[in-house]
Amino acid sequence: MGKGAKKLQERSRGLENDLGEILRIEQECPGVRYVVAKRTNSPAAEEYYIVERGTDSISEEAKAYGTPLAHHPELLVYSLDDPQSGATIVGYEIKRYLVKNGLPLPEGDSLLSVARFAMLDHPEYFGRYPAPLVTPRGDTARYRELMHGVFSIETDHGETVLAVCYPLWTSCLPDSVRCLAEQTAHDTEQGIHNTLGFLFFPEDAAQRVLAELSYESDN
């Protein structure tokens, strides 16, 4: 076992009083660890990011979301099972650290994909989804935001379309509704799962799409 692994193992012992039995611990970047732990009588293990208050790898803005551990207040915990815990923000900043330092990201990961999905839960950090400027039926002349990531757009051709951001249409819309959508030429050429683009629905499909999104948000 190397020195780094031994140090992590020693640190894991100090976390057990707060998180339970430590099943896995990995260094993500300086001062940030990924931890899997299981509390006594808990049916399943839980995942966390643990951030050292003094690390420069994570911003003070991200640290403000963390909860100090009871027995180790110098450590901040973020539950990966809680969308509001700030864990997605820490995950983004880990990847930002890797990119800035010329280190490889995990295969299939990108800063853009993390940010696009995390915007749903943390627009105060990532910003709100910007309305698309180009649609399959012309350029955006004006728009209304109907909900976060969903826009009613009037194009320069005088047509109205409903635009739904990538994380919402991939997670909330069934295939029977997605098949009613149109894509921009760019998204079709590059592959919409690469561009993380919007889907656009004509006016006669808008109410059905909004009903699906409303149902998902209520459940």
C-alpha positions in Angstrom: 0.0 0.0 0.0 1.4 3.4 -1.0 1.8 6.4 1.3 -1.2 8.1 -0.3 -3.5 5.1 0.2 -2.3 4.7 3.8 -3.1 8.3 4.5 -6.6 8.0 3.1 -7.1 4.9 5.2 -6.0 6.7 8.3 -8.4 9.6 7.5 -11.3 7.2 6.9 -11.1 6.0 10.5 -11.9 9.5 11.7 -15.0 9.7 9.6 -16.7 6.7 11.0 -18.3 8.4 13.9 -20.1 10.8 11.6 -20.8 8.6 8.5 -20.7 5.0 9.7 -18.6 2.3 8.3 -16.4 3.6 5.5 -16.6 1.2 2.5 -14.7 3.2 0.0 -12.7 6.4 -0.1 -10.9 8.1 -3.0 -9.0 11.3 -3.5 -10.7 13.4 -6.3 -8.4 16.4 -6.1 -6.4 18.1 -3.4 -8.6 18.4 -0.3 -11.6 16.6 -1.8 -12.6 12.9 -1.2 -15.3 10.7 -2.5 -16.6 8.5 0.3 -19.0 5.6 0.4 -20.3 4.8 3.9 -23.0 2.7 5.5 -24.6 3.6 8.8 -25.6 0.9 11.3 -29.1 -0.5 10.5 -29.2 1.5 7.2 -30.4 -0.7 4.3 -28.0 0.8 1.8 -24.7 2.6 1.6 -24.6 6.4 0.9 -22.2 8.5 -1.2 -20.6 11.7 -0.2 -18.0 14.3 -1.1 -15.9 15.4 1.8 -14.2 18.8 1.4 -11.4 20.2 3.6 -12.2 23.8 4.6 -8.7 24.9 3.9 -8.4 23.5 0.3 -7.9 25.9 -2.6 -9.3 23.3 -5.1 -12.9 24.2 -4.2 -14.3 27.7 -4.2 -15.6 29.5 -1.1 -19.0 29.7 -2.9 -19.1 25.9 -3.1 -17.9 25.4 0.5 -20.9 27.5 1.6 -23.2 24.6 0.6 -21.4 22.0 2.8 -22.4 20.8 6.2 -19.6 20.5 8.9 -19.2 17.0 10.3 -20.1 16.9 13.9 -16.8 15.4 15.1 -14.7 17.1 12.4 -16.0 20.6 11.8 -12.9 21.3 9.6 -14.5 18.9 7.0 -17.6 19.7 5.0 -19.9 16.9 3.8 -22.1 16.9 0.7 -24.6 14.0 0.1 -24.7 12.7 -3.5 -28.2 11.4 -2.8 -29.5 14.9 -2.1 -29.8 17.2 -5.2 -29.8 20.3 -2.9 -26.7 19.4 -0.9 -24.3 21.1 -3.3 -22.7 17.8 -4.3 -23.2 18.6 -8.0 -21.4 21.9 -7.5 -18.5 20.1 -5.9 -18.5 17.6 -8.7 -18.3 20.4 -11.3 -15.4 22.1 -9.4 -13.5 18.9 -9.2 -13.7 18.5 -13.0 -12.8 22.2 -13.4 -9.7 21.6 -11.3 -8.7 18.7 -13.5 -9.3 20.7 -16.7 -7.3 23.7 -15.4 -4.4 21.5 -14.4 -4.3 19.6 -17.7 -5.5 16.3 -16.1 -7.9 13.9 -17.9 -11.5 13.8 -17.1 -13.3 10.4 -16.6 -14.3 9.0 -20.0 -17.6 10.5 -21.2 -17.4 13.4 -18.7 -17.3 17.1 -19.6 -17.7 20.4 -17.8 -20.5 21.3 -20.1 -22.6 18.1 -19.3 -22.1 18.5 -15.6 -23.1 22.2 -15.7 -26.2 21.6 -18.0 -27.7 19.0 -15.6 -26.7 20.9 -12.4 -28.4 24.1 -13.6 -31.8 22.5 -12.8 -31.0 22.3 -9.1 -28.6 25.2 -8.7 -29.4 28.1 -11.0 -28.1 30.5 -8.4 -24.6 29.0 -9.0 -24.6 28.0 -12.7 -27.2 30.6 -13.9 -30.5 29.9 -15.6 -30.8 28.1 -18.9 -30.3 30.7 -21.7 -33.0 30.7 -24.4 -31.7 29.2 -27.6 -31.0 31.8 -30.3 -31.6 29.4 -33.2 -34.6 27.0 -33.8 -35.5 24.6 -36.6 -38.1 27.2 -37.7 -36.0 30.3 -37.7 -34.0 32.5 -35.3 -35.4 33.6 -32.0 -37.1 37.0 -32.2 -38.6 37.0 -28.7 -39.3 34.4 -26.0 -41.0 33.8 -22.7 -39.5 31.5 -20.0 -42.4 29.2 -19.0 -40.4 27.3 -16.5 -36.7 26.8 -15.8 -35.3 25.4 -19.1 -38.5 25.7 -21.0 -39.2 28.5 -23.4 -42.0 29.6 -25.7 -40.2 31.1 -28.7 -41.4 33.3 -31.5 -39.1 33.1 -34.5 -38.2 35.6 -37.2 -40.5 33.5 -39.5 -43.5 34.4 -37.4 -43.8 30.8 -36.0 -44.0 29.8 -32.3 -42.2 26.8 -30.9 -41.7 25.3 -27.5 -38.1 24.7 -26.6 -37.2 22.1 -23.8 -33.6 21.9 -22.5 -31.6 18.6 -22.7 -31.8 17.5 -19.1 -35.6 17.9 -19.0 -36.5 16.2 -22.2 -34.1 13.3 -21.6 -35.5 12.7 -18.1 -39.1 13.8 -18.3 -40.5 13.2 -21.8 -41.4 9.7 -23.1 -40.5 8.6 -26.6 -44.1 9.1 -27.6 -43.7 12.8 -27.0 -40.1 13.2 -28.1 -41.0 11.9 -31.5 -43.1 15.1 -32.0 -40.0 17.3 -31.7 -37.7 18.9 -34.2 -33.9 19.6 -33.9 -31.7 22.3 -35.3 -29.4 21.3 -38.2 -26.4 21.7 -36.0 -27.7 19.2 -33.4 -28.7 16.7 -36.1 -25.3 16.9 -37.7 -23.2 16.8 -34.5 -25.6 14.4 -32.6 -27.9 16.0 -30.0 -26.4 13.8 -27.2 -23.0 15.4 -28.0 -24.3 19.0 -28.3 -26.8 18.6 -25.3 -29.2 20.6 -27.4 -32.9 21.6 -27.0 -35.8 19.8 -28.5 -38.3 22.1 -30.3 -42.0 21.3 -30.4 -44.6 22.9 -32.8 -47.6 24.8 -31.2 -50.0 21.9 -31.6 -47.8 19.7 -29.4 -46.9 22.3 -26.8 -49.8 21.5 -24.4 -49.0 17.8 -24.4 -45.3 18.5 -23.6 -46.2 21.0 -20.8 -48.6 18.4 -19.3 -45.8 15.8 -19.2 -43.4 18.2 -17.6 -45.9 19.3 -15.0 -46.7 15.7 -14.1 -43.1 14.9 -13.6 -42.5 18.0 -11.5 -45.4 17.1 -9.3 -44.1 13.6 -8.8 
